[in-house]
Amino acid sequence: MPTIAPGSDWDINRCIISAGYSWCEVLGKCVRLWETACQYPTNCLTWNDGCNMCQLVEGDAEHGMALGACTEMYCFAQQMPYCAVQAPEMVIDPMPPVINPFLGSGH
């Protein structure tokens, strides 16, 4: 029986299976699932799948973000997917609201 050297078993997407890589359609690359989650970034509002722009919406707890509305363009060549618009970071105002002790309840 022939032995296969580690790293010589590539799949159709050029991922090396014996090294633990599998194809992630979302990210458009080979990933090790214990190192990189194969899901959309949580801080991304608009996702480009390599051809079309899509809105990301909150999905279930297991899968994180999910695709919402997408443009449906035909592309001759698929590019690398990327986050087109990131969500702004939440800014918490450190100042508490000002309460005026001279204003009563209006009675």
Buried (B, 14 or more C-beta within 10 A) or exposed (E): EEEEEEEEEBEEEEBBBEEEBBBBEBBBBBBEEEEEBBBBBEEBBBBBBEBBBBBBEEBEEEEBBBBBEBEEEEEEEEEEBBBEEEEEEEEEEEEEEEEEEEEEEEE
